Amino acid sequence: MNLTPAEFRTGQHSVPLHLQEELPDCCPGCPYLAQEEFTVCFIDAPFYLHCVYSWTEPDHEKLPPCLQDERP
């Protein structure tokens, strides 16, 4: 899984917690990185990481690290 920051930022992709090293380099420590537990009993890895930036009202004072280089 080679997600780009833009792909992950859409909120449509999740990364299992045990594979967090596959997150884009700018994601660890991001305030929009969220962890969620899926309680379906047949899932081997119930904890997933995803980006909630696109799910929230944008706070332009708190840009995610992946967008800070794109500031005008």
C-alpha positions as CSV (number, residue, x, y, z in Angstrom):
1,M,0.0,0.0,0.0
2,N,1.6,3.2,-1.2
3,L,-0.8,6.0,-0.3
4,T,0.0,9.5,-1.3
5,P,-0.8,12.2,1.3
6,A,-3.6,13.5,-1.0
7,E,-5.1,10.0,-1.3
8,F,-5.0,9.4,2.5
9,R,-6.3,13.0,3.2
10,T,-9.6,12.2,1.4
11,G,-10.6,10.0,4.4
12,Q,-11.6,7.1,2.2
13,H,-8.5,5.0,3.1
14,S,-7.6,3.3,6.3
15,V,-4.4,1.8,7.4
16,P,-4.3,-1.0,10.0
17,L,-2.6,0.2,13.2
18,H,0.0,-2.6,13.0
19,L,1.0,-1.3,9.5
20,Q,1.3,2.4,10.5
21,E,4.8,2.5,9.0
22,E,3.0,2.5,5.7
23,L,1.4,5.9,6.4
24,P,2.7,8.8,4.4
25,D,5.7,10.3,6.1
26,C,3.9,13.5,7.1
27,C,1.1,11.8,8.9
28,P,2.5,10.7,12.3
29,G,1.8,13.5,14.8
30,C,-0.8,15.1,12.5
31,P,-3.8,16.5,14.5
32,Y,-6.2,15.0,11.9
33,L,-4.9,11.4,12.2
34,A,-7.6,9.4,14.0
35,Q,-7.7,5.8,15.3
36,E,-10.9,3.8,15.1
37,E,-11.8,0.3,16.3
38,F,-13.9,-1.9,14.1
39,T,-15.8,-4.4,16.2
40,V,-16.6,-6.9,13.5
41,C,-15.5,-10.2,14.9
42,F,-13.8,-11.6,11.8
43,I,-11.3,-8.8,11.4
44,D,-7.8,-9.7,12.4
45,A,-6.7,-6.1,13.0
46,P,-9.6,-4.2,14.5
47,F,-7.7,-0.8,14.9
48,Y,-7.3,1.4,11.9
49,L,-5.8,4.9,11.3
50,H,-7.4,7.3,9.0
51,C,-7.4,11.1,8.2
52,V,-10.3,13.1,9.3
53,Y,-9.2,16.4,7.7
54,S,-11.9,16.1,5.0
55,W,-14.6,15.1,7.5
56,T,-14.2,18.3,9.6
57,E,-14.9,22.0,8.9
58,P,-11.5,23.1,7.6
59,D,-9.5,25.1,10.2
60,H,-7.1,27.1,8.1
61,E,-5.0,27.9,11.1
62,K,-4.3,24.2,11.7
63,L,-3.3,22.9,8.3
64,P,-2.2,19.3,8.2
65,P,1.6,18.8,7.7
66,C,0.9,17.5,4.2
67,L,-0.6,20.9,3.2
68,Q,1.8,23.2,4.9
69,D,4.3,23.2,2.0
70,E,1.4,24.3,-0.3
71,R,0.7,27.5,1.6
72,P,0.8,30.6,-0.6
